[in-house]
Every structure is written in C-alpha cells, then in structure tokens.
Amino acid sequence: MRPTVHDIAAEAGVSLATVDRVMNARPGVREKTRLKVEQAIEKLGYVRDVAAANLAKGRSYPFTFILPCNDNAFMAELRSAVIQADARGRVERTRITIVDVPAFDAEALADALLAAGESETAGIALVAIEADPVRAAVRSLTERGIPVVTLVSDLEDSTRDHYAGVDNPSAGRTAATLLGRFLGPQKGTIGVLAGSLSVRDHQNRFDAFSEAMEAHFPGLAILPPMEGRDDASRARQLVSKALAENPDMIGLYSLGAGNRGLIAALEEARENGREVVTIAHELSPHSRAALESGLFDVVLNQDAGHEVRSAIRVLKAKADGLPVIAAQERIRIDIFIKDNLP
C-alpha cells in the first residue's frame, strides 16, 4: 500500500497542515520540523502524485503552440490535433493558444516566441526554423524558466527542453534504402524536393539520404535539391523542369510534406509515358490517393496527434518539475505502400 500524507504526518509527529507547507515549500515551518517531515518522506518512500494534487487545487496549464500558416496538408493535420487537444482541456486541465506565423520566416517566429513569453504561458511548443534569432528567443525563454518543446522540426544546439518528432536522419536513410532497392541495378539521377532546407527536419533528412545513397547506391546520382517552400505551384514547376532537363531522372524523394504540386507534375509525366519511382512523406488524402494510383511508391509517415500529445505531456512534466519518460515520447516512423494502407 502506498504511503499517504497522513502516514507522513504520523511518522513525523506533525499536523497535516505542516506536511502540506513543507511539501509546497511555503513559509511558517521551523527548520527542525521541516527536517523531520523530509526524513519521514524519505523513510516511507512517499512519491507525490502531482497530477492529483493539481486536480485538487484546480490548477490548469496555459500552453502556447506556434504553428506555420500555409496550405501544407500535414501542418493542417497538426493544427487539427492541437485544436482537438484544446477541446479536451477540461479533462486534461490545459488551455491552448495557437499563434500563427508565416512559414519559413525566422524573424516572425522569433518575435512570436518572445511575445508568447510575455503572456501567462506555462510552456511553448513550436515548429522550429534553424536560425540564430529563433535560437536566441528560445534561450531567452528557457533562462526565464519557461519550458520550450520543438515540434516536428528540431532546433539543435539550443536550450529547448525536448523535441517531439521522428528521428529525421533515420527517415532519410530509410528513404534512401527503399528507393535504391526499388530501382535495383538501374543507373540514373535522383531528384530531391524539399520545403526548405532552413528547417532542421528537411536538412537532416537530406543529409542522411545523400550519405546513404552515396554509400550504398553509387550508380544513382543525386541532383541539387529543389525547395518548393510548401507552395504547390512552385513545386510543380520545379519538378516538371527537373524531369524535362534530366531524361535520366528515374527516382524522386520528396522529403517535405507539401505533395500536391509534386503529384500534378508526376501525373503530367505519366501522361507523356514517363514513370518515376517516388518516395514521399506524410499520409495526407493527396498522398494516399497517389499511393493507390501508383504515382507514389512509398510514404513515410509521422503521427501528428502523437506529437501534439507528447508535447503537452512534456510541457506538463516540465511545469511540474517531473522527469520525462523517454520511451513514452518516442515518435515512430510508419512506412506505407498501397498494400498496407490503414
């Protein structure tokens, strides 16, 4: 049977009110008495249920999620997961404010971080951009004791508290292995479509993909990466141009989430009798349809809902001074082909 505060009070020979003052670091307790209570806690092996204590006090957690504003299907799914989490706020005792910033705009993101830090927030989650202003803003927040979690895209070499997302180098290596095996002994060039290499998840995927391709599939040469900036029209133009200029382009890796422009370019190529082995990210309605039609061969997916729930759990733990359970917060990479679609 787990020890209770009543057991601590009996062991230390003090009142329940005194135990409460000690456990919540409130004044009005003599040092000798405080020591007796702390010794009783240690002797009994008491572990405080912070969640229950907060529920009893009616405590709530105001969190801020800073999200890029664009028509990226995965970001729309992520936003929906945040909205759903906020709707559960009465049960989870959270209040979530969503702040929109322009996609790939480091200065706007840094400004939003600093502004959120001036509000009554208990923690901040953001889709990070690899830039010094963002890193400086995160450092300013964490130095003031405000927990920061990066979501989907990490900010390495920063003071952020946690990253809620997949292992992106692993995703890039996985894409390289699958693409190389699908192409077999063929030789040719490989196109790469990114949203922007200024975000760490895209850069990490590209670096790992390139290293794995060079090491294991030397007959496949990677073309300079294209940056579609999650704009469907721009992505379509870039891919169509690459296909026209590189008749030996036999594979394509779309390492971002904006796939509508890519799909349009591949449909056009198919009409002209050309097929390209393609691996993409995120199982949106568009990428699902592309898998089913054979335009995409593989989709690597991450669970947006899991990432949002993970970010909230970590922010709560940090706000309460509790450890993060690493195994619970690990985000897996799902591999989908048209034969195993959920």
Secondary structure as UniProt FT lines:
FT   HELIX           5..12
FT   HELIX           16..23
FT   TURN            24..25
FT   HELIX           31..44
FT   HELIX           50..57
FT   STRAND          61..69
FT   HELIX           73..87
FT   HELIX           89..92
FT   STRAND          94..102
FT   TURN            103..104
FT   HELIX           106..117
FT   STRAND          123..126
FT   HELIX           132..143
FT   TURN            144..145
FT   STRAND          148..151
FT   TURN            156..157
FT   STRAND          162..164
FT   HELIX           168..183
FT   TURN            184..185
FT   STRAND          188..194
FT   TURN            197..198
FT   HELIX           200..216
FT   TURN            218..219
FT   STRAND          220..222
FT   STRAND          226..227
FT   TURN            229..230
FT   HELIX           232..245
FT   TURN            247..248
FT   STRAND          249..254
FT   HELIX           260..271
FT   TURN            272..273
FT   STRAND          277..281
FT   HELIX           285..293
FT   STRAND          298..301
FT   HELIX           304..320
FT   HELIX           326..329
FT   STRAND          334..336
FT   HELIX           338..340
//
